[in-house]
Amino acid sequence: MRTNIVIDDGLMSAAMAAGGFKTKRDAVEEGLRLIARRAAYQEIRRWRGKLHWSGDDSADWSVDASSADAQPMVQEAVAKYAGQTK
């Protein structure tokens, strides 16, 4: 979707430098992804203390969310929350 918006030049410069982005579009899109991801994480945190485990405690459930294996799961959860299911 093409959209024209006015963005503070200082804020855009700071965001591009902080994220190492080459284009303004990349910086804006990553910012939008971050907002969607934050909303998904807030939804997950809503369940803290409300779910009870009754399964196999010997299973290894340690997964680094930044690992290549976990990325599809994280992206799917974010896309689902943002209404962009594949």
ZAVEX-207774 format. One record per atom (N, C-alpha, C): y, z negated, x negated; residue number from 1; atom name; residue in three letters. Coordinates in nm, 4 decimals. Atoms other than C-alpha are relative to their C-alpha. Last residue first. Layout:
BEGIN
+----------+----------+----------+-----+------+------+
!        Y !        Z !        X !  nr ! atom ! rest !
+----------+----------+----------+-----+------+------+
!        Y !        Z !        X ! NUM !   CA !  Ala !
...
+----------+----------+----------+-----+------+------+
This chain:
BEGIN
+----------+----------+----------+-----+------+------+
!        Y !        Z !        X !  nr ! atom ! rest !
+----------+----------+----------+-----+------+------+
!   0.0446 !  -0.1330 !   0.0437 !  86 !    N !  Lys !
!  -1.6716 !  -0.5426 !   0.0538 !  86 !   CA !  Lys !
!  -0.1111 !   0.0514 !   0.0886 !  86 !    C !  Lys !
!   0.1426 !  -0.0098 !   0.0313 !  85 !    N !  Thr !
!  -1.4951 !  -0.8325 !   0.2198 !  85 !   CA !  Thr !
!  -0.0386 !   0.1424 !  -0.0298 !  85 !    C !  Thr !
!   0.0210 !  -0.1284 !   0.0672 !  84 !    N !  Gln !
!  -1.1147 !  -0.8230 !   0.1992 !  84 !   CA !  Gln !
!  -0.1465 !   0.0168 !  -0.0369 !  84 !    C !  Gln !
!   0.0248 !  -0.1011 !  -0.1017 !  83 !    N !  Gly !
!  -1.0244 !  -1.0937 !   0.4483 !  83 !   CA !  Gly !
!  -0.0219 !   0.1373 !  -0.0578 !  83 !    C !  Gly !
!  -0.1197 !  -0.0821 !  -0.0153 !  82 !    N !  Ala !
!  -0.8607 !  -1.3133 !   0.1833 !  82 !   CA !  Ala !
!  -0.0200 !   0.1100 !   0.1033 !  82 !    C !  Ala !
!  -0.1076 !   0.0844 !  -0.0539 !  81 !    N !  Tyr !
!  -1.1318 !  -1.5767 !   0.2239 !  81 !   CA !  Tyr !
!   0.1248 !   0.0830 !   0.0293 !  81 !    C !  Tyr !
!   0.0347 !   0.0393 !  -0.1358 !  80 !    N !  Lys !
!  -1.4046 !  -1.3158 !   0.1847 !  80 !   CA !  Lys !
!   0.1109 !  -0.0823 !   0.0629 !  80 !    C !  Lys !
!  -0.0174 !  -0.1163 !  -0.0872 !  79 !    N !  Ala !
!  -1.2363 !  -1.1615 !  -0.1179 !  79 !   CA !  Ala !
!  -0.0298 !  -0.0365 !   0.1453 !  79 !    C !  Ala !
!  -0.1435 !  -0.0242 !  -0.0134 !  78 !    N !  Val !
!  -1.2036 !  -1.5024 !  -0.2861 !  78 !   CA !  Val !
!   0.0256 !   0.1160 !   0.0952 !  78 !    C !  Val !
!  -0.0566 !   0.1094 !  -0.0787 !  77 !    N !  Ala !
!  -1.5668 !  -1.5907 !  -0.2205 !  77 !   CA !  Ala !
!   0.1491 !   0.0207 !   0.0233 !  77 !    C !  Ala !
!   0.0446 !  -0.0168 !  -0.1384 !  76 !    N !  Glu !
!  -1.6858 !  -1.2491 !  -0.3394 !  76 !   CA !  Glu !
!   0.0595 !  -0.1077 !   0.0895 !  76 !    C !  Glu !
!  -0.0752 !  -0.1103 !  -0.0593 !  75 !    N !  Gln !
!  -1.4747 !  -1.2745 !  -0.6552 !  75 !   CA !  Gln !
!  -0.0387 !   0.0218 !   0.1455 !  75 !    C !  Gln !
!  -0.1369 !   0.0466 !  -0.0186 !  74 !    N !  Val !
!  -1.6193 !  -1.6169 !  -0.7383 !  74 !   CA !  Val !
!   0.0823 !   0.1082 !   0.0690 !  74 !    C !  Val !
!   0.0016 !   0.1013 !  -0.1056 !  73 !    N !  Met !
!  -1.9758 !  -1.4982 !  -0.6843 !  73 !   CA !  Met !
!   0.1413 !  -0.0473 !   0.0305 !  73 !    C !  Met !
!   0.0201 !  -0.0641 !  -0.1313 !  72 !    N !  Pro !
!  -1.9192 !  -1.1771 !  -0.8825 !  72 !   CA !  Pro !
!   0.0002 !  -0.1002 !   0.1151 !  72 !    C !  Pro !
!  -0.1146 !  -0.0751 !  -0.0488 !  71 !    N !  Gln !
!  -1.7605 !  -1.3806 !  -1.1670 !  71 !   CA !  Gln !
!  -0.0250 !   0.0709 !   0.1328 !  71 !    C !  Gln !
!  -0.0635 !   0.0666 !  -0.1135 !  70 !    N !  Ala !
!  -2.0449 !  -1.6316 !  -1.2032 !  70 !   CA !  Ala !
!   0.1125 !   0.0832 !   0.0613 !  70 !    C !  Ala !
!   0.0951 !   0.0153 !  -0.1100 !  69 !    N !  Asp !
!  -2.2723 !  -1.4196 !  -1.4223 !  69 !   CA !  Asp !
!   0.0661 !  -0.0575 !   0.1245 !  69 !    C !  Asp !
!   0.0205 !  -0.1314 !  -0.0616 !  68 !    N !  Ala !
!  -1.9838 !  -1.3046 !  -1.6454 !  68 !   CA !  Ala !
!  -0.0946 !  -0.0101 !   0.1194 !  68 !    C !  Ala !
!   0.1044 !  -0.0820 !   0.0608 !  67 !    N !  Ser !
!  -1.8938 !  -1.6658 !  -1.7150 !  67 !   CA !  Ser !
!  -0.0160 !   0.1312 !   0.0754 !  67 !    C !  Ser !
!  -0.0613 !  -0.1112 !   0.0728 !  66 !    N !  Ser !
!  -1.5570 !  -1.8042 !  -1.6035 !  66 !   CA !  Ser !
!  -0.1041 !   0.0916 !  -0.0636 !  66 !    C !  Ser !
!  -0.0627 !  -0.0947 !  -0.0927 !  65 !    N !  Ala !
!  -1.7065 !  -2.0185 !  -1.3299 !  65 !   CA !  Ala !
!   0.0655 !   0.1175 !  -0.0719 !  65 !    C !  Ala !
!  -0.1377 !  -0.0150 !   0.0436 !  64 !    N !  Asp !
!  -1.9345 !  -2.1844 !  -1.5872 !  64 !   CA !  Asp !
!   0.0637 !   0.1081 !   0.0862 !  64 !    C !  Asp !
!  -0.0398 !  -0.1390 !   0.0134 !  63 !    N !  Val !
!  -2.2487 !  -2.2686 !  -1.3965 !  63 !   CA !  Val !
!   0.1465 !   0.0022 !  -0.0394 !  63 !    C !  Val !
!  -0.1216 !  -0.0163 !   0.0788 !  62 !    N !  Ser !
!  -2.4241 !  -2.6029 !  -1.4194 !  62 !   CA !  Ser !
!   0.0270 !   0.1488 !  -0.0213 !  62 !    C !  Ser !
!  -0.1026 !  -0.0626 !  -0.0824 !  61 !    N !  Trp !
!  -2.6712 !  -2.6221 !  -1.1342 !  61 !   CA !  Trp !
!   0.1292 !   0.0212 !  -0.0778 !  61 !    C !  Trp !
!  -0.1224 !  -0.0092 !   0.0781 !  60 !    N !  Asp !
!  -2.9765 !  -2.6933 !  -1.3484 !  60 !   CA !  Asp !
!   0.1031 !   0.0783 !   0.0799 !  60 !    C !  Asp !
!  -0.0500 !  -0.1354 !   0.0240 !  59 !    N !  Ala !
!  -3.2497 !  -2.7970 !  -1.1042 !  59 !   CA !  Ala !
!   0.1290 !  -0.0052 !  -0.0798 !  59 !    C !  Ala !
!   0.0322 !  -0.0389 !   0.1369 !  58 !    N !  Ser !
!  -3.3998 !  -3.1448 !  -1.1476 !  58 !   CA !  Ser !
!   0.0522 !   0.1402 !  -0.0335 !  58 !    C !  Ser !
!  -0.0984 !   0.0532 !   0.0936 !  57 !    N !  Asp !
!  -3.2210 !  -3.2778 !  -0.8401 !  57 !   CA !  Asp !
!  -0.0277 !   0.0404 !  -0.1433 !  57 !    C !  Asp !
!   0.0610 !   0.0288 !   0.1295 !  56 !    N !  Asp !
!  -3.4266 !  -3.0518 !  -0.6129 !  56 !   CA !  Asp !
!   0.1064 !  -0.0445 !  -0.0999 !  56 !    C !  Asp !
!   0.0884 !  -0.0952 !   0.0651 !  55 !    N !  Gly !
!  -3.2798 !  -3.0631 !  -0.2661 !  55 !   CA !  Gly !
!  -0.0550 !  -0.0517 !  -0.1314 !  55 !    C !  Gly !
!   0.1330 !   0.0536 !  -0.0234 !  54 !    N !  Ser !
!  -3.1260 !  -3.3157 !  -0.0301 !  54 !   CA !  Ser !
!  -0.1046 !   0.0901 !  -0.0635 !  54 !    C !  Ser !
!   0.1080 !  -0.0739 !   0.0640 !  53 !    N !  Trp !
!  -2.7612 !  -3.2757 !  -0.1250 !  53 !   CA !  Trp !
!  -0.1334 !  -0.0659 !   0.0303 !  53 !    C !  Trp !
!   0.0972 !   0.0873 !   0.0654 !  52 !    N !  His !
!  -2.4965 !  -3.4103 !   0.1109 !  52 !   CA !  His !
!  -0.1181 !   0.0825 !  -0.0482 !  52 !    C !  His !
!   0.1303 !  -0.0641 !   0.0104 !  51 !    N !  Leu !
!  -2.1829 !  -3.2242 !   0.2107 !  51 !   CA !  Leu !
!  -0.0932 !  -0.0915 !  -0.0776 !  51 !    C !  Leu !
!   0.0529 !  -0.0246 !  -0.1341 !  50 !    N !  Lys !
!  -1.8732 !  -3.4035 !   0.3379 !  50 !   CA !  Lys !
!  -0.1374 !   0.0646 !  -0.0010 !  50 !    C !  Lys !
!   0.0484 !   0.1230 !  -0.0618 !  49 !    N !  Gly !
!  -1.7551 !  -3.5662 !   0.0146 !  49 !   CA !  Gly !
!  -0.0617 !   0.0175 !   0.1374 !  49 !    C !  Gly !
!   0.0357 !   0.1071 !   0.0934 !  48 !    N !  Arg !
!  -1.5533 !  -3.2651 !  -0.0897 !  48 !   CA !  Arg !
!  -0.0377 !  -0.1274 !   0.0761 !  48 !    C !  Arg !
!   0.1349 !   0.0484 !  -0.0265 !  47 !    N !  Trp !
!  -1.5623 !  -3.0020 !   0.1887 !  47 !   CA !  Trp !
!  -0.0409 !  -0.1155 !  -0.0915 !  47 !    C !  Trp !
!  -0.0012 !   0.0649 !  -0.1323 !  46 !    N !  Arg !
!  -1.1856 !  -2.9441 !   0.1914 !  46 !   CA !  Arg !
!  -0.1355 !  -0.0638 !   0.0305 !  46 !    C !  Arg !
!  -0.0295 !   0.1434 !   0.0197 !  45 !    N !  Arg !
!  -1.2122 !  -2.8721 !  -0.1812 !  45 !   CA !  Arg !
!   0.0004 !  -0.0770 !   0.1318 !  45 !    C !  Arg !
!   0.1187 !   0.0626 !   0.0582 !  44 !    N !  Ile !
!  -1.3820 !  -2.5401 !  -0.0976 !  44 !   CA !  Ile !
!   0.0222 !  -0.1504 !  -0.0160 !  44 !    C !  Ile !
!   0.1020 !   0.0035 !  -0.1051 !  43 !    N !  Glu !
!  -1.0978 !  -2.4397 !   0.1342 !  43 !   CA !  Glu !
!  -0.1268 !  -0.0678 !  -0.0505 !  43 !    C !  Glu !
!  -0.0413 !   0.1065 !  -0.0913 !  42 !    N !  Gln !
!  -0.8446 !  -2.5333 !  -0.1331 !  42 !   CA !  Gln !
!  -0.1000 !  -0.0148 !   0.1137 !  42 !    C !  Gln !
!   0.0365 !   0.1276 !   0.0626 !  41 !    N !  Tyr !
!  -1.0404 !  -2.3200 !  -0.3799 !  41 !   CA !  Tyr !
!   0.0406 !  -0.1178 !   0.0886 !  41 !    C !  Tyr !
!   0.1459 !   0.0131 !  -0.0103 !  40 !    N !  Ala !
!  -1.0164 !  -2.0207 !  -0.1453 !  40 !   CA !  Ala !
!  -0.0450 !  -0.1328 !  -0.0589 !  40 !    C !  Ala !
!   0.0313 !   0.0306 !  -0.1399 !  39 !    N !  Ala !
!  -0.6404 !  -2.0726 !  -0.1077 !  39 !   CA !  Ala !
!  -0.1497 !  -0.0186 !   0.0196 !  39 !    C !  Ala !
!  -0.0401 !   0.1387 !  -0.0227 !  38 !    N !  Arg !
!  -0.6013 !  -2.0880 !  -0.4866 !  38 !   CA !  Arg !
!  -0.0325 !  -0.0425 !   0.1435 !  38 !    C !  Arg !
!   0.1011 !   0.0858 !   0.0628 !  37 !    N !  Arg !
!  -0.8012 !  -1.7661 !  -0.5227 !  37 !   CA !  Arg !
!   0.0323 !  -0.1476 !   0.0247 !  37 !    C !  Arg !
!   0.1205 !  -0.0083 !  -0.0840 !  36 !    N !  Ala !
!  -0.5751 !  -1.5851 !  -0.2739 !  36 !   CA !  Ala !
!  -0.1087 !  -0.0921 !  -0.0539 !  36 !    C !  Ala !
!  -0.0304 !   0.0680 !  -0.1264 !  35 !    N !  Ile !
!  -0.2632 !  -1.7071 !  -0.4593 !  35 !   CA !  Ile !
!  -0.1228 !   0.0003 !   0.0912 !  35 !    C !  Ile !
!  -0.0059 !   0.1437 !   0.0269 !  34 !    N !  Leu !
!  -0.4101 !  -1.6090 !  -0.7963 !  34 !   CA !  Leu !
!   0.0269 !  -0.0794 !   0.1279 !  34 !    C !  Leu !
!   0.1387 !   0.0477 !   0.0133 !  33 !    N !  Arg !
!  -0.5032 !  -1.2642 !  -0.6689 !  33 !   CA !  Arg !
!  -0.0039 !  -0.1513 !  -0.0199 !  33 !    C !  Arg !
!   0.0566 !   0.0004 !  -0.1348 !  32 !    N !  Leu !
!  -0.1437 !  -1.2141 !  -0.5520 !  32 !   CA !  Leu !
!  -0.1454 !  -0.0468 !  -0.0010 !  32 !    C !  Leu !
!  -0.0609 !   0.1116 !  -0.0728 !  31 !    N !  Gly !
!  -0.0143 !  -1.3158 !  -0.8943 !  31 !   CA !  Gly !
!  -0.0546 !  -0.0115 !   0.1411 !  31 !    C !  Gly !
!   0.0679 !   0.1207 !   0.0472 !  30 !    N !  Glu !
!  -0.2622 !  -1.0788 !  -1.0588 !  30 !   CA !  Glu !
!   0.0571 !  -0.1238 !   0.0679 !  30 !    C !  Glu !
!   0.1350 !   0.0051 !  -0.0574 !  29 !    N !  Glu !
!  -0.1325 !  -0.7965 !  -0.8390 !  29 !   CA !  Glu !
!  -0.0757 !  -0.1234 !  -0.0453 !  29 !    C !  Glu !
!  -0.0097 !   0.0341 !  -0.1423 !  28 !    N !  Val !
!   0.2295 !  -0.8762 !  -0.9280 !  28 !   CA !  Val !
!  -0.1389 !  -0.0110 !   0.0617 !  28 !    C !  Val !
!  -0.0444 !   0.1391 !  -0.0119 !  27 !    N !  Ala !
!   0.1612 !  -0.8833 !  -1.3033 !  27 !   CA !  Ala !
!   0.0036 !  -0.0439 !   0.1463 !  27 !    C !  Ala !
!   0.1098 !   0.0870 !   0.0424 !  26 !    N !  Asp !
!  -0.0422 !  -0.5633 !  -1.2971 !  26 !   CA !  Asp !
!   0.0361 !  -0.1468 !   0.0173 !  26 !    C !  Asp !
!   0.1032 !  -0.0041 !  -0.1039 !  25 !    N !  Arg !
!   0.2286 !  -0.3888 !  -1.0930 !  25 !   CA !  Arg !
!  -0.1161 !  -0.0924 !  -0.0357 !  25 !    C !  Arg !
!  -0.0423 !   0.0946 !  -0.1035 !  24 !    N !  Lys !
!   0.4961 !  -0.5006 !  -1.3376 !  24 !   CA !  Lys !
!  -0.1057 !  -0.0067 !   0.1103 !  24 !    C !  Lys !
!  -0.0800 !  -0.0550 !  -0.1094 !  23 !    N !  Thr !
!   0.3109 !  -0.3202 !  -1.6127 !  23 !   CA !  Thr !
!   0.0363 !  -0.1097 !   0.0996 !  23 !    C !  Thr !
!  -0.0746 !  -0.1157 !   0.0488 !  22 !    N !  Lys !
!   0.1780 !  -0.4111 !  -1.9570 !  22 !   CA !  Lys !
!   0.0900 !   0.0584 !   0.1080 !  22 !    C !  Lys !
!   0.0069 !  -0.1200 !  -0.0834 !  21 !    N !  Phe !
!   0.0628 !  -0.7610 !  -1.8662 !  21 !   CA !  Phe !
!   0.0867 !   0.1110 !  -0.0576 !  21 !    C !  Phe !
!   0.0282 !  -0.1140 !   0.0859 !  20 !    N !  Gly !
!   0.0080 !  -1.0226 !  -2.1356 !  20 !   CA !  Gly !
!  -0.0108 !   0.1310 !   0.0763 !  20 !    C !  Gly !
!   0.1293 !  -0.0597 !  -0.0311 !  19 !    N !  Gly !
!  -0.0175 !  -1.2944 !  -1.8756 !  19 !   CA !  Gly !
!  -0.0376 !   0.1166 !  -0.0894 !  19 !    C !  Gly !
!   0.1032 !   0.1043 !  -0.0102 !  18 !    N !  Ala !
!   0.2568 !  -1.5189 !  -2.0068 !  18 !   CA !  Ala !
!  -0.1379 !   0.0593 !   0.0221 !  18 !    C !  Ala !
!   0.0264 !   0.0541 !   0.1334 !  17 !    N !  Ala !
!   0.4736 !  -1.2275 !  -2.1210 !  17 !   CA !  Ala !
!  -0.1142 !  -0.1010 !   0.0039 !  17 !    C !  Ala !
!   0.0621 !  -0.1055 !   0.0788 !  16 !    N !  Met !
!   0.4460 !  -1.0438 !  -1.7900 !  16 !   CA !  Met !
!  -0.0346 !  -0.0490 !  -0.1399 !  16 !    C !  Met !
!   0.1367 !  -0.0210 !  -0.0483 !  15 !    N !  Ala !
!   0.5107 !  -1.3617 !  -1.5942 !  15 !   CA !  Ala !
!  -0.0719 !   0.1052 !  -0.0837 !  15 !    C !  Ala !
!   0.0799 !   0.1164 !   0.0378 !  14 !    N !  Ala !
!   0.8160 !  -1.4531 !  -1.8030 !  14 !   CA !  Ala !
!  -0.1459 !   0.0175 !   0.0410 !  14 !    C !  Ala !
!   0.0181 !  -0.0033 !   0.1455 !  13 !    N !  Ser !
!   0.9603 !  -1.1025 !  -1.7725 !  13 !   CA !  Ser !
!  -0.0875 !  -0.1146 !  -0.0472 !  13 !    C !  Ser !
!   0.0936 !  -0.1083 !   0.0300 !  12 !    N !  Met !
!   0.9027 !  -1.1011 !  -1.3967 !  12 !   CA !  Met !
!  -0.0271 !   0.0071 !  -0.1499 !  12 !    C !  Met !
!   0.1324 !   0.0426 !  -0.0436 !  11 !    N !  Leu !
!   1.0660 !  -1.4413 !  -1.3572 !  11 !   CA !  Leu !
!  -0.1043 !   0.1064 !  -0.0328 !  11 !    C !  Leu !
!   0.0463 !   0.1041 !   0.0925 !  10 !    N !  Gly !
!   1.3647 !  -1.3357 !  -1.5633 !  10 !   CA !  Gly !
!  -0.1401 !  -0.0472 !   0.0337 !  10 !    C !  Gly !
!   0.0349 !  -0.0597 !   0.1295 !   9 !    N !  Asp !
!   1.4066 !  -1.0112 !  -1.3686 !   9 !   CA !  Asp !
!  -0.0546 !  -0.1022 !  -0.0992 !   9 !    C !  Asp !
!  -0.0851 !   0.0538 !   0.1052 !   8 !    N !  Asp !
!   1.3971 !  -1.1849 !  -1.0278 !   8 !   CA !  Asp !
!  -0.0467 !   0.0520 !  -0.1363 !   8 !    C !  Asp !
!   0.0584 !   0.1129 !   0.0726 !   7 !    N !  Ile !
!   1.1983 !  -0.9603 !  -0.7963 !   7 !   CA !  Ile !
!   0.0955 !  -0.0419 !  -0.1104 !   7 !    C !  Ile !
!  -0.0932 !   0.0421 !   0.1045 !   6 !    N !  Val !
!   1.3368 !  -0.7268 !  -0.5299 !   6 !   CA !  Val !
!  -0.0581 !  -0.1261 !  -0.0627 !   6 !    C !  Val !
!  -0.0486 !   0.1372 !  -0.0090 !   5 !    N !  Ile !
!   1.0588 !  -0.5621 !  -0.3317 !   5 !   CA !  Ile !
!   0.0964 !  -0.0274 !  -0.1149 !   5 !    C !  Ile !
!  -0.1137 !   0.0217 !   0.0891 !   4 !    N !  Asn !
!   0.9493 !  -0.2060 !  -0.2547 !   4 !   CA !  Asn !
!   0.0513 !  -0.1420 !   0.0221 !   4 !    C !  Asn !
!  -0.1014 !   0.0927 !  -0.0490 !   3 !    N !  Thr !
!   0.6034 !  -0.1745 !  -0.1067 !   3 !   CA !  Thr !
!   0.1100 !  -0.0119 !  -0.1030 !   3 !    C !  Thr !
!  -0.1236 !  -0.0068 !   0.0773 !   2 !    N !  Arg !
!   0.3364 !   0.0932 !  -0.1409 !   2 !   CA !  Arg !
!   0.1042 !  -0.0889 !   0.0661 !   2 !    C !  Arg !
!  -0.1169 !   0.0000 !  -0.0848 !   1 !    N !  Met !
!   0.0000 !   0.0000 !   0.0000 !   1 !   CA !  Met !
!   0.1238 !   0.0000 !  -0.0898 !   1 !    C !  Met !
+----------+----------+----------+-----+------+------+
